[in-house]
């Protein structure tokens, strides 16, 4: 439970930080994935 929650929070924080730091990269990645 705790490990899964910590992992989820880590991924969420990483995504938020990446999006905030590299918005264009995030948009490009989103377009590539979609």
C-alpha positions in Angstrom: 0.0 0.0 0.0 2.6 2.5 1.1 5.1 1.6 -1.6 2.4 1.9 -4.3 1.2 5.2 -2.9 4.8 6.5 -2.8 5.5 5.4 -6.3 2.3 7.0 -7.6 3.2 10.3 -5.8 6.7 10.2 -7.2 5.4 9.7 -10.8 2.8 12.4 -10.3 5.4 14.9 -9.0 7.8 14.0 -11.7 5.1 14.6 -14.4 4.1 17.9 -12.8 7.7 19.1 -12.5 8.5 18.0 -16.1 5.3 19.7 -17.4 6.2 22.9 -15.5 9.8 22.9 -16.6 9.4 21.7 -20.1 5.8 22.5 -21.3 6.7 22.2 -25.0 8.4 18.8 -24.4 5.3 17.7 -22.5 3.0 18.8 -25.3 5.2 17.0 -27.9 5.2 13.9 -25.8 1.4 14.0 -25.4 0.9 14.4 -29.2 3.3 11.5 -29.8 1.5 9.2 -27.3 -1.9 10.2 -28.6 
